[in-house]
Amino acid sequence: RDGEPAAEIQLLRSQKTKLIEILSADADFVLQHADARRLLSLRGYQQVKSCRVPSEKVTDLLDHIIQRGPEAAQGLLELLKDQALQETFPMLRFINDLQVNSLSSGRTKFFFLVFSATIIKYSKNISSSLVKEKQLMSVARAIGRSWREIGRLALDIPSVKLEQIEEDHQLHVERVFAMLRYWRTRQRDKATAAHLHSLLSQDNWALPPESIDFLLETN
């Protein structure tokens, strides 16, 4: 591998955008697991932890681990296969077929190309059915003080997770947005705009139609 980044690092770099999108739903959860496995230096951990924006926190986390070299990169790839991570981020399951260490240099390049092509195809299939971030933010603005009740009863989110979201975010709209993103991550390909509209139109927590009917519009 003279003069070339290790295969583990190449893979992380190639999937960086996708990983940021997936892991930003709960950046602190990933950070704590990475720290538990000693994938960051103490200084790196403190720097990443101080970042307030989830997507930037995940970006910094990936950058720090990549900069630490192949061993840390391999450690992160193993972490992404962990059951706790995959239950929290179901869309990470694509990474289970990754076997960088068992491949020779020539086969690694071939596997790398096939893996990238597969992920691109997989990502397109997933993204076409997911409710968009912009839509989630619009919904977040429409949900008032009953957001915890909606989270527990309509979206089936554990109270412990709602308490964590409340602690992590100061502004109301940011809390609701984080809750909706967490719901989307758990639902995987079921997190369509129409499904979300249906959940928010039922029972005592039903939102006014004019505030969520945009979810039924076709793009």
C-alpha positions, 0 to 999 in steps of 0.5 A, a space after each residue: 500500500 505504498 503511497 496509498 491510504 489504507 483500504 479502511 480509510 479509503 472506505 470511510 472516506 468514500 462513504 463519509 457523506 452517507 455516514 454523516 447523514 445516518 449518524 447525525 440522528 444521534 451524534 452523541 450516542 455514536 461519540 460515546 460508543 467511539 470513546 468507549 472503544 478508545 477510537 479518539 484521543 482525549 483531546 479529539 474527544 473533547 473537541 468533537 464533544 464541544 461541537 453543537 451541530 450534530 452533522 458537524 459533530 459526526 464530521 469531526 468524529 470521522 475526520 479524527 478517526 481517519 487521521 489516527 490511521 488504519 487501526 482506528 478506522 478499522 475500529 470504527 468499521 467494527 463499531 458500525 457493525 455493533 448491534 447497539 449501533 445498528 438498532 439505533 441506526 437501521 440504515 447502517 446494516 449495509 456495512 455488515 458485508 464489509 471485510 476489508 482485513 481479509 482482502 489482499 491489496 488487489 482484491 481490496 480495490 475490486 471490493 472497494 469499487 463493488 461496495 461503493 456501487 452497491 451502496 450508491 444503488 442502496 442509498 437511492 432506493 432508501 432516500 426516495 422513500 424517506 421524508 425530507 429534512 425540510 419537511 421534518 423542520 416544517 412539521 417541527 414548527 407545527 408541533 407545540 407543547 404536546 411534543 412529548 405526548 406526540 413522541 411517546 404515543 404517535 411516534 412510539 419513542 421511549 421516554 428516556 430518549 425524549 428526555 435525552 433530546 430535551 437535555 441536548 437541545 435548548 430551543 423547542 423547535 430543535 427538540 421537536 426536529 431531533 425527535 422527528 429525525 430519530 423517528 425517521 432513522 428508526 422507521 427506515 424505509 417506512 418513514 415516508 411523508 404519507 406515513 408521518 401525516 397519518 400518525 400525526 392525524 390521529 386521536 387526541 394529538 392530531 395536528 391541524 390539517 393545514 399544518 401537515 397536509 403538505 406532507 401529502 403533496 407529490 414533489 
